Every structure is written in structure tokens, then in C-alpha cells.
Amino acid sequence: MAKISPYWFPAKRYGWGWGPPAVWQGWAVLAVWFAALSIAAFAYLPRRPVVFQLLVAVMVLALILVCYAKGEPPSWRWGDRK
């Protein structure tokens, strides 16, 4: 049986941050985030671009917070060092 990671978002191999989701919960977060982005673009972008920009900034911050809470601890990585 395969070992399931407790992290939704694994750390990137190179650099700082997180890579693609490792479990379905992470994929669900990304799907909801992109759906909300699409709805916001449709609703606010044509007539109120500043509101759209502020909303996107808040959404990005929320996604970073979810990745920070449910992902591997971030740190600079330089590949597989043994």
C-alpha cells in the first residue's frame, strides 16, 4: 500500500514554495480557486478592473495561506542533496 503524504502541497524540488498538489484535497482547492477567479473575471473585469485586481490579490493571499497551512514547510531547496 502506498504511503499517503499528510501534505496537500509538497515543497518544490528547486527554489522556494510549493509544487502541484499531492492529494485530492489540494486539487479541490485549486479547482475552487480557479472557478472563483473565472467568476470574478466575468463579474468585475469589464466594468470594474480595480475591484477585480483587489479581489485577485486577496484570492492569491488566501491561496498562499492555504498552501502554508496544508503544505510542506517552505524553505529554499536545491534538488536532491544526499
Phi and psi restraints in degrees (value plus and minus 20) as a CYANA .aco file:
   2 ALA   PHI     -94.3   -54.3
   2 ALA   PSI     124.0   164.0
   3 LYS   PHI     -97.1   -57.1
   3 LYS   PSI     108.2   148.2
   4 ILE   PHI    -115.3   -75.3
   4 ILE   PSI     107.9   147.9
   5 SER   PHI     -91.7   -51.7
   5 SER   PSI     120.5   160.5
   6 PRO   PHI     -95.8   -55.8
   6 PRO   PSI     -28.8    11.2
   7 TYR   PHI    -115.4   -75.4
   7 TYR   PSI     117.0   157.0
   8 TRP   PHI     -97.9   -57.9
   8 TRP   PSI     -54.4   -14.4
   9 PHE   PHI    -145.4  -105.4
   9 PHE   PSI      89.3   129.3
  10 PRO   PHI     -94.2   -54.2
  10 PRO   PSI     136.2   176.2
  11 ALA   PHI     -89.5   -49.5
  11 ALA   PSI     130.2   170.2
  12 LYS   PHI     -88.8   -48.8
  12 LYS   PSI     132.9   172.9
  13 ARG   PHI     -93.8   -53.8
  13 ARG   PSI     -57.0   -17.0
  14 TYR   PHI    -142.7  -102.7
  14 TYR   PSI     113.9   153.9
  15 GLY   PHI      71.5   111.5
  15 GLY   PSI    -180.4  -140.4
  16 TRP   PHI    -137.7   -97.7
  16 TRP   PSI     119.3   159.3
  17 GLY   PHI     104.5   144.5
  17 GLY   PSI    -181.1  -141.1
  18 TRP   PHI    -143.1  -103.1
  18 TRP   PSI     131.7   171.7
  19 GLY   PHI    -117.0   -77.0
  19 GLY   PSI    -183.8  -143.8
  20 PRO   PHI     -81.9   -41.9
  20 PRO   PSI     133.9   173.9
  21 PRO   PHI     -79.0   -39.0
  21 PRO   PSI     129.9   169.9
  22 ALA   PHI    -122.4   -82.4
  22 ALA   PSI     -37.7     2.3
  23 VAL   PHI    -153.4  -113.4
  23 VAL   PSI     148.6   188.6
  24 TRP   PHI     -84.3   -44.3
  24 TRP   PSI     -50.0   -10.0
  25 GLN   PHI     -83.2   -43.2
  25 GLN   PSI     -59.3   -19.3
  26 GLY   PHI     -85.1   -45.1
  26 GLY   PSI     -61.4   -21.4
  27 TRP   PHI     -84.6   -44.6
  27 TRP   PSI     -56.1   -16.1
  28 ALA   PHI     -85.2   -45.2
  28 ALA   PSI     -61.6   -21.6
  29 VAL   PHI     -79.4   -39.4
  29 VAL   PSI     -66.5   -26.5
  30 LEU   PHI     -84.7   -44.7
  30 LEU   PSI     -59.7   -19.7
  31 ALA   PHI     -83.2   -43.2
  31 ALA   PSI     -64.9   -24.9
  32 VAL   PHI     -84.7   -44.7
  32 VAL   PSI     -60.3   -20.3
  33 TRP   PHI     -82.3   -42.3
  33 TRP   PSI     -66.4   -26.4
  34 PHE   PHI     -88.6   -48.6
  34 PHE   PSI     -54.6   -14.6
  35 ALA   PHI     -84.5   -44.5
  35 ALA   PSI     -63.6   -23.6
  36 ALA   PHI     -84.2   -44.2
  36 ALA   PSI     -57.6   -17.6
  37 LEU   PHI     -83.8   -43.8
  37 LEU   PSI     -62.1   -22.1
  38 SER   PHI     -85.1   -45.1
  38 SER   PSI     -61.9   -21.9
  39 ILE   PHI     -84.8   -44.8
  39 ILE   PSI     -62.5   -22.5
  40 ALA   PHI     -83.6   -43.6
  40 ALA   PSI     -60.7   -20.7
  41 ALA   PHI     -83.7   -43.7
  41 ALA   PSI     -63.5   -23.5
  42 PHE   PHI     -85.5   -45.5
  42 PHE   PSI     -59.0   -19.0
  43 ALA   PHI    -101.0   -61.0
  43 ALA   PSI     -59.0   -19.0
  44 TYR   PHI    -132.9   -92.9
  44 TYR   PSI     -45.8    -5.8
  45 LEU   PHI     -83.0   -43.0
  45 LEU   PSI     -62.7   -22.7
  46 PRO   PHI     -84.4   -44.4
  46 PRO   PSI     -60.6   -20.6
  47 ARG   PHI    -127.8   -87.8
  47 ARG   PSI     -45.1    -5.1
  48 ARG   PHI    -154.8  -114.8
  48 ARG   PSI      52.5    92.5
  49 PRO   PHI     -85.4   -45.4
  49 PRO   PSI     -50.6   -10.6
  50 VAL   PHI     -88.6   -48.6
  50 VAL   PSI     -60.3   -20.3
  51 VAL   PHI     -82.6   -42.6
  51 VAL   PSI     -61.1   -21.1
  52 PHE   PHI     -81.5   -41.5
  52 PHE   PSI     -64.4   -24.4
  53 GLN   PHI     -82.6   -42.6
  53 GLN   PSI     -61.9   -21.9
  54 LEU   PHI     -85.7   -45.7
  54 LEU   PSI     -60.7   -20.7
  55 LEU   PHI     -83.9   -43.9
  55 LEU   PSI     -61.9   -21.9
  56 VAL   PHI     -84.2   -44.2
  56 VAL   PSI     -60.4   -20.4
  57 ALA   PHI     -80.9   -40.9
  57 ALA   PSI     -62.7   -22.7
  58 VAL   PHI     -85.7   -45.7
  58 VAL   PSI     -60.9   -20.9
  59 MET   PHI     -84.9   -44.9
  59 MET   PSI     -59.8   -19.8
  60 VAL   PHI     -84.7   -44.7
  60 VAL   PSI     -63.9   -23.9
  61 LEU   PHI     -80.2   -40.2
  61 LEU   PSI     -62.3   -22.3
  62 ALA   PHI     -83.2   -43.2
  62 ALA   PSI     -61.0   -21.0
  63 LEU   PHI     -85.7   -45.7
  63 LEU   PSI     -60.3   -20.3
  64 ILE   PHI     -82.5   -42.5
  64 ILE   PSI     -61.7   -21.7
  65 LEU   PHI     -83.9   -43.9
  65 LEU   PSI     -60.1   -20.1
  66 VAL   PHI     -84.8   -44.8
  66 VAL   PSI     -64.0   -24.0
  67 CYS   PHI     -82.4   -42.4
  67 CYS   PSI     -59.9   -19.9
  68 TYR   PHI     -86.2   -46.2
  68 TYR   PSI     -60.3   -20.3
  69 ALA   PHI     -95.1   -55.1
  69 ALA   PSI     -56.8   -16.8
  70 LYS   PHI    -130.7   -90.7
  70 LYS   PSI     -18.1    21.9
  71 GLY   PHI    -125.6   -85.6
  71 GLY   PSI     153.8   193.8
  72 GLU   PHI     -82.2   -42.2
  72 GLU   PSI     130.3   170.3
  73 PRO   PHI     -78.5   -38.5
  73 PRO   PSI     108.8   148.8
  74 PRO   PHI     -96.0   -56.0
  74 PRO   PSI     123.2   163.2
  75 SER   PHI    -184.3  -144.3
  75 SER   PSI     143.1   183.1
  76 TRP   PHI     -89.7   -49.7
  76 TRP   PSI     112.0   152.0
  77 ARG   PHI    -147.9  -107.9
  77 ARG   PSI     126.7   166.7
  78 TRP   PHI    -145.7  -105.7
  78 TRP   PSI      22.1    62.1
  79 GLY   PHI      71.5   111.5
  79 GLY   PSI    -183.9  -143.9
  80 ASP   PHI    -108.2   -68.2
  80 ASP   PSI      77.0   117.0
  81 ARG   PHI    -114.0   -74.0
  81 ARG   PSI     114.4   154.4
